[in-house]
């Protein structure tokens, strides 16, 4: 498993996704610096993220169903506004990159 998380919020994202989805691959990237000064930038430096998750839990699910699983795992971080933006790439083991359902 790959984990690029470094800040406190990125680590929380990685922990929640690991517990919920048992990923075989996980990357959490903090994109907040690209959005400095934009709407949703809370000044924390940890408000915008991209995640790439590979998990058997996604097998046979549509792209929307996969994103719902990720959002459910992170609901307590998204609802209070800790995470402003989240880009999700979710695939099952054995699927080619860019070919998520």
Residue pairs with C-beta under 8 A, 6 or more apart in sequence:
1 18
1 23
1 24
1 25
1 26
2 25
2 26
2 27
3 14
3 26
3 27
3 28
4 10
4 27
4 28
4 29
5 11
5 13
5 14
5 28
5 30
6 30
7 30
7 45
7 46
8 46
9 30
9 44
9 46
9 47
9 49
9 77
9 82
9 83
10 28
10 30
10 46
10 49
12 77
13 28
13 49
13 51
13 74
13 77
13 83
14 26
14 28
16 73
16 74
16 76
16 77
17 23
17 26
17 28
17 51
17 53
17 70
17 73
17 74
18 26
19 73
20 69
20 72
20 73
21 53
21 55
21 57
21 58
21 69
21 70
21 73
22 55
22 56
22 57
23 53
23 54
23 55
24 54
24 55
24 56
24 93
25 52
25 53
25 54
26 51
26 52
26 53
26 54
27 50
27 51
27 52
27 53
28 49
28 50
28 51
29 49
29 50
29 51
29 52
30 45
30 46
30 48
30 49
31 48
31 49
31 50
31 85
31 87
32 41
32 44
32 45
32 46
32 47
32 48
32 49
33 45
34 48
35 41
35 47
35 48
35 84
35 85
40 47
40 48
40 84
40 85
41 47
41 48
41 84
42 81
42 84
46 82
47 82
47 83
47 84
47 85
48 83
48 84
48 85
48 86
49 83
49 85
49 86
49 87
50 86
50 87
50 88
50 89
51 70
51 86
51 87
51 88
51 89
52 89
52 90
53 70
53 88
53 89
53 90
53 91
54 90
54 91
54 92
54 93
54 95
55 90
55 92
55 93
56 92
56 93
57 69
58 66
58 69
58 90
58 91
58 92
58 100
58 101
59 92
59 93
60 92
60 101
61 69
61 92
61 101
62 101
63 90
63 100
63 101
66 88
66 90
66 91
66 100
66 101
67 88
67 90
69 90
70 86
70 88
70 90
71 78
71 86
71 88
74 83
74 86
77 83
78 86
89 100
90 100
91 97
91 99
91 100
91 101
92 101
95 101
